[in-house]
């Protein structure tokens, strides 16, 4: 097997650690608009914006954190290819137990520590379907969109993702952020790497299906006294209309509408955009200093 055998379906799910399960449950269910099929067990809660078992899981803990990032592989062959590749690099992989697989609704899976940020990455191929079709509420969420992580060595993280995980770069804002897609997933970015003094969560994104969903969120969050930290705006790299707001722990969540898609064969070359606010927002908005500041990287246990 070689690096070309490492192929992805999508960003599988994101796991966060929150300090108050009930407050966060209310936020993600009632304000964000995710669906919860079962009551929390006191330790974690599962949410979805698709017909899959879950797209987000929150765990209770002492400190808000990015617990792990899960990647759904295209096939069993792709799952084994990435496992073998890490083994060849001397990177330890830890199998997810059968008990935890059952709880997560996934098949065979393993985890590893991304060496440049310390983030926990999980890899699996199969996930159970949800017990019913996903039905939107106040917001027409299309999918879990992407996750951006802060890295103290953005170039090293980008290099590892490209050379050892078969990700592709879509665009860069010089010295600030790299937008990457888990090949051959077509969307402009399923993962982003932001430059920072320390590793941590930058934000988690949910794509919506109508421009109105972004505008309604602006008013809904204001009425609920949820801090809006950037937007409404429009990103030049992806052409997405966006709004960023904070969850109860201060972790950053984004809604965005619209995104460029790449063909598997002969995609355009990545662009290197200048390091300026104009490269972040066509509409000349300025992020609040509280944006992308909360959420440590939780080590693999």
Secondary structure, DSSP 8 states (H G I E B T S, - for coil): --GGG--EEEEEEEEEEES-HHHHHHIIIIII--B-SS---SSEEEEBSSSBS-SEEEEE-SS-EEEEEEEEESSHHHHHHHHHHHHHHT---EE--HHHHHHHTBSSEEEEE-TTT--EEEEES-B-B-SS-----SS-EEEEEEEEEEESSHHHHHHHHHHHH-EEEEEEETTTEEEEEETT--BS-SEEEEE-SS-EEEEEEEEES-HHHHHHHHHHHHHTT--EEEEEEE-TTT--EEEEEE-TTS-EEEEEE---B--SSS----EEE-SSGGGT-TT-----TTTT---EE----
